[in-house]
Amino acid sequence: MRVALLVAIAACGDDLHLASGDATLMVSFGGLDRIVIVHAPALRLPHAPLVLSLHGSGGIAAGQQAAVALDPLADQDGFITAYPQAAIPYGGGFEWHVPGVPLNQGPEPPDAPDDVGYVAAAIDAIDRQFHVDRSRIFASGFSGGARMTSSLGCDLPEIVAIAPMSGVRYPAPCAARPLTVIAFHGSADPTNPYDGNGAAFWTYSVPDAMAGWAAQEGCAASPEVTTVAPDVQLASYPSCAHDATVALYLSIGEGHQLPVGIDANQTMWLAFSDVVR
């Protein structure tokens, strides 16, 4: 991906005069003024891929940008990163409204913000200023942001691949469409337990969530399990339709955290780079 991108950039020549650096955009949606932080590399195609990265419950956009350290890879390979921010106050930050699911702090309120609509509006705002490839929009997120990422994969057709970290869900019913799902989870996660039976927003297991995505994408019912790094297992569902990929990287013995034992940013970006729509 990187070689092809750099060749294409070189061919652009003097046409490559694009806005770059970090910017905080204001997105007005649903009666709220909300932010999204954008990092746009100077060296990129005129219409670059976009990777959204969603913070966990109680987090903020700037905290997610710092924690995942995705921007250096974006600078290297020429894609735009963006960090949306939720709107429901929680734990010193904010939490997402995952449609049809209770919040961390209690039942789903009837006036909760439409976060799927906000993310769609944020994509439009990013595109207006930085010009993205609308066929190559990807989403990732941690914890509550991973649960929200799962809903974006179901409800926002512009998203063509997702990488939930410590929070993959399958929000059935979900309209069948080509979607790549690369999930990361710790086997000893106490917040979003691998085997399910957690909080009200976390009732079923990670394997059940992955099986839902595999069935949607027409994959084989049983995954092929391999060891890809010390204490990291890969459960990959073969024979998916439309060249989709459905896979789970399981960190054995690890808890509720960003992935360890594997370069999650590089791993998800390689999977995203293979997606052609």
DAMOFEN-V560788 format. One record per backbone hydrogen bond with DSSP energy under -0.5 kcal/mol. NH is the residue of the N-H (numbers start at 1). CO is the residue of the C=O. If there is no record, write none. Layout:
# DAMOFEN-V560788
NH,CO
NH,CO
This chain:
# DAMOFEN-V560788
5,1
6,2
7,3
8,4
9,5
10,6
11,7
12,8
12,9
13,9
13,10
15,12
16,13
17,15
18,16
21,40
23,38
25,23
25,36
27,25
27,34
28,26
29,27
29,32
32,29
34,27
34,32
36,25
37,83
38,23
39,81
40,21
40,38
41,39
44,42
45,78
48,131
50,136
51,80
52,50
52,138
53,82
54,140
55,84
58,94
59,56
59,94
64,60
65,61
66,62
67,63
68,64
69,65
73,70
74,70
75,71
76,72
77,73
78,74
79,74
80,49
81,39
82,51
83,37
84,82
85,35
87,95
88,95
89,87
90,93
93,90
94,59
95,88
98,96
99,97
101,98
103,106
106,103
112,109
115,113
118,114
119,115
120,116
121,117
122,118
123,119
124,120
125,121
126,122
127,123
128,124
129,125
130,126
131,126
131,127
133,48
134,132
136,133
137,158
138,50
139,161
140,52
141,163
142,54
143,165
145,142
146,143
147,143
148,144
149,145
150,146
151,147
152,148
153,149
154,150
155,151
156,152
157,155
159,156
160,137
160,158
161,137
162,180
163,139
165,141
166,164
166,184
171,169
172,170
180,160
181,245
182,162
183,181
183,247
184,164
185,249
187,251
188,254
189,186
196,193
197,203
198,202
199,191
202,199
206,194
207,194
209,205
210,206
211,207
212,208
213,209
214,210
215,211
216,212
217,213
218,215
219,214
220,238
224,236
225,223
226,224
226,234
228,226
228,232
229,232
232,229
233,250
234,226
235,233
235,248
236,224
236,234
237,246
238,236
241,217
243,240
244,241
246,237
247,181
248,235
249,183
250,233
250,248
251,185
251,249
252,231
252,250
254,251
257,255
264,262
267,263
268,264
269,265
270,266
271,267
272,268
273,269
274,270
274,271
275,272
